[in-house]
Amino acid sequence: MFKELLLNISGEEDVSLMLPLLLSPEELNAINARTLVYKELLLAEKSQREIARIHNISIATITRGSNNLKAMSDKEKQLLQTLLIRK
């Protein structure tokens, strides 16, 4: 049902309206942090400790993100790279 809902959202404004209805502020913050971690790790320009310090994200969160990336298929990593880095 959630996937169907997301597929029917059209436009940035609708996304901005829907996300706070579906997720708590803590959940939104967690998703934003995970997305930022994925982006930084994919860019591979900073160490995990630098990412933690610069963005005030725990090392544990960054390690979980790194482990998730390692477990992803090449197709999944490529999708994230395309969406987050726009290369």
A tleap script that builds the chain and sets N, CA, C and O, in Angstrom:
source leaprc.protein.ff14SB
mol = sequence {
  NMET PHE LYS GLU LEU LEU LEU ASN ILE SER
  GLY GLU GLU ASP VAL SER LEU MET LEU PRO
  LEU LEU LEU SER PRO GLU GLU LEU ASN ALA
  ILE ASN ALA ARG THR LEU VAL TYR LYS GLU
  LEU LEU LEU ALA GLU LYS SER GLN ARG GLU
  ILE ALA ARG ILE HIE ASN ILE SER ILE ALA
  THR ILE THR ARG GLY SER ASN ASN LEU LYS
  ALA MET SER ASP LYS GLU LYS GLN LEU LEU
  GLN THR LEU LEU ILE ARG CLYS
}
set mol.1.N position { 0.819 -1.190 0.000 }
set mol.1.CA position { 0.000 0.000 0.000 }
set mol.1.C position { 0.873 1.268 0.000 }
set mol.1.O position { 0.568 2.234 -0.699 }
set mol.2.N position { 1.952 1.258 0.782 }
set mol.2.CA position { 2.839 2.417 0.857 }
set mol.2.C position { 3.476 2.692 -0.499 }
set mol.2.O position { 3.549 3.841 -0.935 }
set mol.3.N position { 3.937 1.638 -1.161 }
set mol.3.CA position { 4.549 1.789 -2.482 }
set mol.3.C position { 3.555 2.397 -3.466 }
set mol.3.O position { 3.911 3.286 -4.241 }
set mol.4.N position { 2.338 1.932 -3.440 }
set mol.4.CA position { 1.303 2.474 -4.327 }
set mol.4.C position { 1.064 3.953 -4.028 }
set mol.4.O position { 0.906 4.761 -4.943 }
set mol.5.N position { 1.040 4.294 -2.761 }
set mol.5.CA position { 0.864 5.694 -2.369 }
set mol.5.C position { 1.996 6.556 -2.922 }
set mol.5.O position { 1.751 7.629 -3.473 }
set mol.6.N position { 3.232 6.087 -2.775 }
set mol.6.CA position { 4.376 6.842 -3.279 }
set mol.6.C position { 4.330 7.009 -4.793 }
set mol.6.O position { 4.666 8.070 -5.318 }
set mol.7.N position { 3.917 5.971 -5.482 }
set mol.7.CA position { 3.847 6.039 -6.941 }
set mol.7.C position { 2.806 7.047 -7.425 }
set mol.7.O position { 2.901 7.552 -8.544 }
set mol.8.N position { 1.825 7.335 -6.592 }
set mol.8.CA position { 0.770 8.275 -6.982 }
set mol.8.C position { 1.039 9.710 -6.555 }
set mol.8.O position { 0.247 10.604 -6.854 }
set mol.9.N position { 2.130 9.935 -5.869 }
set mol.9.CA position { 2.496 11.306 -5.487 }
set mol.9.C position { 3.122 11.982 -6.698 }
set mol.9.O position { 4.055 11.457 -7.306 }
set mol.10.N position { 2.605 13.133 -7.034 }
set mol.10.CA position { 3.151 13.844 -8.196 }
set mol.10.C position { 3.663 15.213 -7.769 }
set mol.10.O position { 2.887 16.103 -7.422 }
set mol.11.N position { 4.953 15.359 -7.801 }
set mol.11.CA position { 5.541 16.658 -7.540 }
set mol.11.C position { 6.101 16.817 -6.144 }
set mol.11.O position { 5.694 16.144 -5.197 }
set mol.12.N position { 7.045 17.727 -6.053 }
set mol.12.CA position { 7.752 17.996 -4.801 }
set mol.12.C position { 6.819 18.504 -3.706 }
set mol.12.O position { 6.971 18.146 -2.538 }
set mol.13.N position { 5.865 19.330 -4.084 }
set mol.13.CA position { 4.941 19.877 -3.084 }
set mol.13.C position { 4.124 18.772 -2.426 }
set mol.13.O position { 3.922 18.784 -1.212 }
set mol.14.N position { 3.652 17.812 -3.229 }
set mol.14.CA position { 2.884 16.693 -2.677 }
set mol.14.C position { 3.739 15.833 -1.750 }
set mol.14.O position { 3.267 15.372 -0.711 }
set mol.15.N position { 4.997 15.621 -2.129 }
set mol.15.CA position { 5.909 14.853 -1.280 }
set mol.15.C position { 6.093 15.579 0.043 }
set mol.15.O position { 6.046 14.962 1.108 }
set mol.16.N position { 6.302 16.884 -0.024 }
set mol.16.CA position { 6.500 17.684 1.186 }
set mol.16.C position { 5.288 17.659 2.100 }
set mol.16.O position { 5.424 17.756 3.320 }
set mol.17.N position { 4.123 17.533 1.527 }
set mol.17.CA position { 2.903 17.458 2.330 }
set mol.17.C position { 2.696 16.060 2.910 }
set mol.17.O position { 2.249 15.924 4.049 }
set mol.18.N position { 3.013 15.032 2.146 }
set mol.18.CA position { 2.719 13.657 2.561 }
set mol.18.C position { 3.677 13.111 3.612 }
set mol.18.O position { 3.249 12.446 4.556 }
set mol.19.N position { 4.962 13.385 3.457 }
set mol.19.CA position { 5.927 12.769 4.369 }
set mol.19.C position { 5.648 13.054 5.844 }
set mol.19.O position { 5.693 12.122 6.648 }
set mol.20.N position { 5.361 14.295 6.238 }
set mol.20.CA position { 5.063 14.540 7.655 }
set mol.20.C position { 3.754 13.889 8.118 }
set mol.20.O position { 3.556 13.669 9.313 }
set mol.21.N position { 2.879 13.587 7.184 }
set mol.21.CA position { 1.647 12.888 7.559 }
set mol.21.C position { 1.903 11.412 7.845 }
set mol.21.O position { 1.202 10.796 8.649 }
set mol.22.N position { 2.905 10.855 7.186 }
set mol.22.CA position { 3.188 9.427 7.300 }
set mol.22.C position { 4.265 9.098 8.324 }
set mol.22.O position { 4.281 8.002 8.883 }
set mol.23.N position { 5.166 10.048 8.570 }
set mol.23.CA position { 6.318 9.782 9.421 }
set mol.23.C position { 6.415 10.797 10.554 }
set mol.23.O position { 6.058 11.965 10.396 }
set mol.24.N position { 6.902 10.330 11.691 }
set mol.24.CA position { 7.131 11.238 12.818 }
set mol.24.C position { 8.359 12.099 12.526 }
set mol.24.O position { 9.141 11.770 11.634 }
set mol.25.N position { 8.537 13.185 13.256 }
set mol.25.CA position { 9.746 13.999 13.065 }
set mol.25.C position { 11.032 13.188 13.263 }
set mol.25.O position { 12.011 13.395 12.547 }
set mol.26.N position { 11.032 12.274 14.223 }
set mol.26.CA position { 12.214 11.438 14.461 }
set mol.26.C position { 12.486 10.529 13.268 }
set mol.26.O position { 13.641 10.341 12.887 }
set mol.27.N position { 11.436 9.964 12.676 }
set mol.27.CA position { 11.596 9.102 11.510 }
set mol.27.C position { 12.116 9.893 10.308 }
set mol.27.O position { 12.974 9.413 9.566 }
set mol.28.N position { 11.594 11.102 10.121 }
set mol.28.CA position { 12.082 11.949 9.032 }
set mol.28.C position { 13.556 12.289 9.223 }
set mol.28.O position { 14.331 12.253 8.267 }
set mol.29.N position { 13.944 12.620 10.456 }
set mol.29.CA position { 15.349 12.919 10.741 }
set mol.29.C position { 16.234 11.707 10.474 }
set mol.29.O position { 17.329 11.843 9.930 }
set mol.30.N position { 15.763 10.523 10.856 }
set mol.30.CA position { 16.538 9.296 10.633 }
set mol.30.C position { 16.707 9.029 9.140 }
set mol.30.O position { 17.790 8.648 8.696 }
set mol.31.N position { 15.651 9.225 8.372 }
set mol.31.CA position { 15.722 9.018 6.920 }
set mol.31.C position { 16.654 10.040 6.283 }
set mol.31.O position { 17.452 9.697 5.411 }
set mol.32.N position { 16.555 11.284 6.712 }
set mol.32.CA position { 17.451 12.321 6.179 }
set mol.32.C position { 18.906 12.003 6.503 }
set mol.32.O position { 19.779 12.159 5.650 }
set mol.33.N position { 19.173 11.558 7.736 }
set mol.33.CA position { 20.544 11.213 8.121 }
set mol.33.C position { 21.047 10.036 7.300 }
set mol.33.O position { 22.180 10.064 6.820 }
set mol.34.N position { 20.231 9.002 7.128 }
set mol.34.CA position { 20.652 7.828 6.353 }
set mol.34.C position { 20.933 8.225 4.907 }
set mol.34.O position { 21.910 7.765 4.317 }
set mol.35.N position { 20.089 9.071 4.337 }
set mol.35.CA position { 20.286 9.522 2.955 }
set mol.35.C position { 21.598 10.297 2.834 }
set mol.35.O position { 22.356 10.094 1.886 }
set mol.36.N position { 21.860 11.173 3.783 }
set mol.36.CA position { 23.102 11.940 3.783 }
set mol.36.C position { 24.314 11.025 3.919 }
set mol.36.O position { 25.321 11.223 3.241 }
set mol.37.N position { 24.220 10.030 4.788 }
set mol.37.CA position { 25.313 9.073 4.968 }
set mol.37.C position { 25.575 8.334 3.664 }
set mol.37.O position { 26.727 8.223 3.242 }
set mol.38.N position { 24.529 7.826 3.018 }
set mol.38.CA position { 24.707 7.130 1.739 }
set mol.38.C position { 25.400 8.033 0.722 }
set mol.38.O position { 26.326 7.604 0.033 }
set mol.39.N position { 24.951 9.275 0.632 }
set mol.39.CA position { 25.538 10.201 -0.340 }
set mol.39.C position { 27.022 10.411 -0.054 }
set mol.39.O position { 27.852 10.325 -0.960 }
set mol.40.N position { 27.352 10.686 1.198 }
set mol.40.CA position { 28.755 10.930 1.560 }
set mol.40.C position { 29.613 9.688 1.314 }
set mol.40.O position { 30.735 9.797 0.819 }
set mol.41.N position { 29.097 8.527 1.654 }
set mol.41.CA position { 29.870 7.301 1.448 }
set mol.41.C position { 30.055 7.012 -0.038 }
set mol.41.O position { 31.124 6.564 -0.451 }
set mol.42.N position { 29.038 7.258 -0.834 }
set mol.42.CA position { 29.160 7.044 -2.277 }
set mol.42.C position { 30.142 8.023 -2.916 }
set mol.42.O position { 30.857 7.666 -3.853 }
set mol.43.N position { 30.178 9.242 -2.417 }
set mol.43.CA position { 31.136 10.223 -2.932 }
set mol.43.C position { 32.562 9.841 -2.580 }
set mol.43.O position { 33.491 10.147 -3.328 }
set mol.44.N position { 32.744 9.174 -1.447 }
set mol.44.CA position { 34.039 8.682 -0.981 }
set mol.44.C position { 35.095 9.781 -0.899 }
set mol.44.O position { 36.261 9.557 -1.224 }
set mol.45.N position { 34.682 10.960 -0.467 }
set mol.45.CA position { 35.606 12.085 -0.333 }
set mol.45.C position { 36.034 12.332 1.112 }
set mol.45.O position { 37.020 13.026 1.364 }
set mol.46.N position { 35.281 11.756 2.069 }
set mol.46.CA position { 35.548 11.979 3.482 }
set mol.46.C position { 35.585 10.637 4.204 }
set mol.46.O position { 34.959 9.668 3.776 }
set mol.47.N position { 36.329 10.599 5.303 }
set mol.47.CA position { 36.329 9.405 6.142 }
set mol.47.C position { 35.017 9.350 6.927 }
set mol.47.O position { 34.286 10.336 7.015 }
set mol.48.N position { 34.740 8.185 7.489 }
set mol.48.CA position { 33.521 8.060 8.297 }
set mol.48.C position { 33.564 9.006 9.494 }
set mol.48.O position { 32.542 9.575 9.876 }
set mol.49.N position { 34.723 9.172 10.072 }
set mol.49.CA position { 34.844 10.087 11.214 }
set mol.49.C position { 34.598 11.542 10.799 }
set mol.49.O position { 33.980 12.303 11.544 }
set mol.50.N position { 35.072 11.921 9.634 }
set mol.50.CA position { 34.816 13.279 9.133 }
set mol.50.C position { 33.329 13.488 8.889 }
set mol.50.O position { 32.777 14.528 9.249 }
set mol.51.N position { 32.684 12.506 8.281 }
set mol.51.CA position { 31.237 12.590 8.025 }
set mol.51.C position { 30.494 12.772 9.347 }
set mol.51.O position { 29.602 13.614 9.457 }
set mol.52.N position { 30.868 11.980 10.343 }
set mol.52.CA position { 30.227 12.067 11.660 }
set mol.52.C position { 30.395 13.454 12.261 }
set mol.52.O position { 29.440 14.041 12.771 }
set mol.53.N position { 31.614 13.971 12.197 }
set mol.53.CA position { 31.901 15.279 12.799 }
set mol.53.C position { 31.199 16.413 12.062 }
set mol.53.O position { 30.566 17.265 12.685 }
set mol.54.N position { 31.308 16.424 10.757 }
set mol.54.CA position { 30.750 17.520 9.949 }
set mol.54.C position { 29.229 17.582 10.047 }
set mol.54.O position { 28.650 18.664 10.142 }
set mol.55.N position { 28.585 16.414 10.024 }
set mol.55.CA position { 27.119 16.378 9.968 }
set mol.55.C position { 26.468 16.027 11.302 }
set mol.55.O position { 25.248 15.895 11.386 }
set mol.56.N position { 27.285 15.878 12.343 }
set mol.56.CA position { 26.768 15.549 13.675 }
set mol.56.C position { 25.901 14.287 13.639 }
set mol.56.O position { 24.783 14.263 14.153 }
set mol.57.N position { 26.449 13.248 13.020 }
set mol.57.CA position { 25.787 11.950 12.918 }
set mol.57.C position { 26.672 10.944 13.650 }
set mol.57.O position { 27.896 11.001 13.539 }
set mol.58.N position { 26.066 10.033 14.388 }
set mol.58.CA position { 26.854 9.073 15.156 }
set mol.58.C position { 27.621 8.123 14.239 }
set mol.58.O position { 27.187 7.804 13.132 }
set mol.59.N position { 28.765 7.689 14.734 }
set mol.59.CA position { 29.571 6.711 14.005 }
set mol.59.C position { 28.750 5.443 13.778 }
set mol.59.O position { 28.867 4.813 12.727 }
set mol.60.N position { 27.925 5.064 14.748 }
set mol.60.CA position { 27.101 3.851 14.610 }
set mol.60.C position { 26.162 3.967 13.411 }
set mol.60.O position { 25.984 3.002 12.668 }
set mol.61.N position { 25.568 5.127 13.221 }
set mol.61.CA position { 24.675 5.344 12.077 }
set mol.61.C position { 25.456 5.236 10.771 }
set mol.61.O position { 24.979 4.643 9.803 }
set mol.62.N position { 26.636 5.800 10.748 }
set mol.62.CA position { 27.461 5.749 9.542 }
set mol.62.C position { 27.921 4.315 9.265 }
set mol.62.O position { 27.933 3.876 8.115 }
set mol.63.N position { 28.291 3.596 10.304 }
set mol.63.CA position { 28.701 2.198 10.136 }
set mol.63.C position { 27.547 1.354 9.605 }
set mol.63.O position { 27.749 0.522 8.720 }
set mol.64.N position { 26.346 1.555 10.130 }
set mol.64.CA position { 25.172 0.825 9.614 }
set mol.64.C position { 24.937 1.151 8.146 }
set mol.64.O position { 24.643 0.262 7.347 }
set mol.65.N position { 25.066 2.416 7.794 }
set mol.65.CA position { 24.904 2.809 6.391 }
set mol.65.C position { 25.960 2.168 5.511 }
set mol.65.O position { 25.658 1.695 4.415 }
set mol.66.N position { 27.199 2.150 5.987 }
set mol.66.CA position { 28.290 1.538 5.241 }
set mol.66.C position { 28.047 0.045 5.054 }
set mol.66.O position { 28.253 -0.492 3.966 }
set mol.67.N position { 27.611 -0.621 6.115 }
set mol.67.CA position { 27.323 -2.055 6.015 }
set mol.67.C position { 26.158 -2.327 5.062 }
set mol.67.O position { 26.178 -3.306 4.316 }
set mol.68.N position { 25.151 -1.466 5.088 }
set mol.68.CA position { 24.025 -1.619 4.158 }
set mol.68.C position { 24.499 -1.456 2.715 }
set mol.68.O position { 24.099 -2.217 1.835 }
set mol.69.N position { 25.346 -0.467 2.481 }
set mol.69.CA position { 25.881 -0.267 1.123 }
set mol.69.C position { 26.663 -1.491 0.650 }
set mol.69.O position { 26.536 -1.906 -0.502 }
set mol.70.N position { 27.457 -2.059 1.525 }
set mol.70.CA position { 28.236 -3.241 1.161 }
set mol.70.C position { 27.344 -4.425 0.802 }
set mol.70.O position { 27.714 -5.259 -0.025 }
set mol.71.N position { 26.170 -4.495 1.426 }
set mol.71.CA position { 25.249 -5.610 1.173 }
set mol.71.C position { 24.379 -5.390 -0.064 }
set mol.71.O position { 23.709 -6.315 -0.523 }
set mol.72.N position { 24.387 -4.174 -0.603 }
set mol.72.CA position { 23.540 -3.858 -1.758 }
set mol.72.C position { 24.108 -4.447 -3.042 }
set mol.72.O position { 25.315 -4.643 -3.190 }
set mol.73.N position { 23.196 -4.719 -3.957 }
set mol.73.CA position { 23.619 -5.150 -5.288 }
set mol.73.C position { 24.169 -3.944 -6.043 }
set mol.73.O position { 23.939 -2.798 -5.655 }
set mol.74.N position { 24.893 -4.213 -7.115 }
set mol.74.CA position { 25.412 -3.127 -7.943 }
set mol.74.C position { 24.274 -2.272 -8.491 }
set mol.74.O position { 24.407 -1.054 -8.603 }
set mol.75.N position { 23.169 -2.902 -8.829 }
set mol.75.CA position { 22.010 -2.170 -9.354 }
set mol.75.C position { 21.445 -1.209 -8.303 }
set mol.75.O position { 21.095 -0.072 -8.618 }
set mol.76.N position { 21.362 -1.668 -7.071 }
set mol.76.CA position { 20.856 -0.815 -5.991 }
set mol.76.C position { 21.804 0.361 -5.731 }
set mol.76.O position { 21.364 1.498 -5.560 }
set mol.77.N position { 23.102 0.073 -5.703 }
set mol.77.CA position { 24.088 1.148 -5.498 }
set mol.77.C position { 24.027 2.167 -6.631 }
set mol.77.O position { 24.112 3.372 -6.395 }
set mol.78.N position { 23.882 1.682 -7.847 }
set mol.78.CA position { 23.812 2.588 -8.994 }
set mol.78.C position { 22.580 3.479 -8.911 }
set mol.78.O position { 22.641 4.665 -9.233 }
set mol.79.N position { 21.471 2.905 -8.483 }
set mol.79.CA position { 20.247 3.704 -8.325 }
set mol.79.C position { 20.463 4.795 -7.285 }
set mol.79.O position { 20.118 5.953 -7.521 }
set mol.80.N position { 21.029 4.437 -6.140 }
set mol.80.CA position { 21.312 5.443 -5.111 }
set mol.80.C position { 22.253 6.523 -5.638 }
set mol.80.O position { 22.038 7.713 -5.408 }
set mol.81.N position { 23.284 6.100 -6.339 }
set mol.81.CA position { 24.242 7.060 -6.896 }
set mol.81.C position { 23.537 8.016 -7.849 }
set mol.81.O position { 23.769 9.224 -7.805 }
set mol.82.N position { 22.693 7.489 -8.691 }
set mol.82.CA position { 21.963 8.319 -9.653 }
set mol.82.C position { 21.038 9.307 -8.939 }
set mol.82.O position { 20.985 10.483 -9.300 }
set mol.83.N position { 20.318 8.834 -7.940 }
set mol.83.CA position { 19.359 9.694 -7.245 }
set mol.83.C position { 20.022 10.708 -6.321 }
set mol.83.O position { 19.561 11.845 -6.212 }
set mol.84.N position { 21.096 10.305 -5.660 }
set mol.84.CA position { 21.709 11.180 -4.649 }
set mol.84.C position { 22.792 12.092 -5.194 }
set mol.84.O position { 22.974 13.204 -4.699 }
set mol.85.N position { 23.509 11.636 -6.205 }
set mol.85.CA position { 24.644 12.401 -6.691 }
set mol.85.C position { 24.356 13.044 -8.044 }
set mol.85.O position { 24.991 14.031 -8.416 }
set mol.86.N position { 23.418 12.495 -8.760 }
set mol.86.CA position { 23.000 13.050 -10.058 }
set mol.86.C position { 24.117 13.014 -11.081 }
set mol.86.O position { 24.299 13.962 -11.845 }
set mol.87.N position { 24.873 11.911 -11.095 }
set mol.87.CA position { 25.938 11.761 -12.103 }
set mol.87.C position { 25.453 10.842 -13.201 }
set mol.87.O position { 26.187 10.576 -14.152 }
savepdb mol mol.pdb
quit
